Amino acid sequence: MAPKKKSKSGLISTDKVVADNKRAKFDYALEDFLEVGIMLTGTEVKSLRHGQGMIAESHVGEKDGALHLLNAHISEYQQASPHLQHEPRRPRKLLMKKRQMDKFMGAVARQGYTVIPTKLYFDKRGMVKLEIALGKGKKQHDKRQTEKNRDWSRDKQRIMREKG
């Protein structure tokens, strides 16, 4: 776990990744990355501080003229009372500038890209951030090539380590 730091505002920042979408790097050719804010309730933030978030099956879609994180699972916060609990898979609005949103949605509409959440984490100020990327789906032979390259680099490191 990352070391805890106190910021000027008194918040304790952990700079830690809560959820990582490792499958996205295998299924998509990721190109353009962007860090965006995410609109959360208090119990969702507390649950994320305990590491209770999952974005592996989530995606980003347009809803009511804004981009939303859909199907992301943030577990309920156990210490909160039942009437304050949040719904674990509710749509969460992404906070980004209009120009950035237009750029991403234009690429989706014109060039066949997909907006994929890659990482959910706390920044230095203790705010929850989501890293999204534009990606094109890989074909089966591209996935095999990626796996072959990864295996070769692992074997190459092993050979170099043995030789000294």
C-alpha positions, -999 to 999 in steps of 0.1 A, spaced: 0 0 0 12 35 -8 24 58 20 -2 81 35 4 118 32 -14 148 47 -23 175 22 -28 212 30 -65 206 33 -59 180 60 -72 151 39 -52 120 40 -42 110 4 -31 74 -4 -23 78 -41 -35 43 -46 -53 25 -74 -86 11 -63 -96 -8 -95 -76 -16 -126 -91 -29 -158 -63 -53 -170 -86 -70 -195 -89 -38 -214 -53 -38 -224 -57 -73 -238 -90 -68 -256 -84 -32 -270 -57 -12 -287 -57 18 -263 -47 51 -278 -58 84 -261 -59 85 -223 -77 111 -202 -81 116 -164 -116 126 -154 -135 132 -122 -165 111 -112 -196 122 -93 -200 99 -62 -220 99 -30 -203 98 4 -208 61 11 -193 53 -23 -161 73 -15 -158 55 19 -163 22 2 -136 30 -24 -112 39 4 -116 4 17 -108 -9 -19 -143 -21 -27 -146 -11 -63 -146 -30 -96 -145 -16 -132 -136 -48 -151 -171 -52 -166 -179 -15 -169 -181 8 -199 -186 45 -207 -217 56 -225 -237 88 -232 -268 95 -211 -287 128 -209 -260 147 -229 -231 137 -206 -208 107 -203 -216 82 -176 -197 52 -161 -221 23 -165 -221 -11 -148 -192 -3 -124 -196 -21 -91 -189 -2 -58 -199 -23 -28 -221 -9 -1 -204 7 28 -210 -16 58 -209 10 86 -236 33 70 -272 31 79 -296 14 54 -313 46 43 -280 62 33 -267 33 12 -261 37 -25 -270 13 -53 -239 -7 -62 -243 -6 -100 -259 28 -105 -247 50 -135 -221 76 -123 -216 109 -141 -181 117 -154 -168 152 -148 -150 165 -179 -149 196 -201 -174 199 -230 -145 200 -255 -130 167 -242 -164 150 -242 -171 161 -278 -136 148 -289 -142 114 -273 -178 111 -286 -168 122 -321 -142 95 -322 -168 69 -311 -193 81 -337 -170 86 -367 -141 62 -363 -156 33 -344 -137 37 -312 -149 27 -278 -145 46 -245 -130 23 -219 -124 29 -182 -89 17 -174 -82 27 -138 -100 41 -108 -78 57 -82 -73 85 -56 -51 114 -67 -27 134 -46 -55 156 -32 -76 126 -21 -101 130 -50 -114 99 -68 -103 100 -105 -111 77 -134 -87 71 -163 -105 65 -196 -91 57 -230 -102 55 -266 -97 20 -279 -103 -1 -309 -112 -38 -305 -84 -62 -313 -90 -92 -336 -82 -127 -324 -49 -128 -342 -39 -95 -326 -45 -110 -292 -24 -140 -300 4 -117 -312 2 -97 -279 4 -129 -259 34 -141 -280 53 -109 -275 46 -110 -237 59 -146 -235 90 -138 -255 99 -107 -233 94 -129 -202 117 -156 -217 143 -130 -228 145 -116 -192 149 -151 -178 178 -158 -203 195 -125 -194 192 -131 -157 207 -166 -161 237 -153 -181 245 -128 -155 
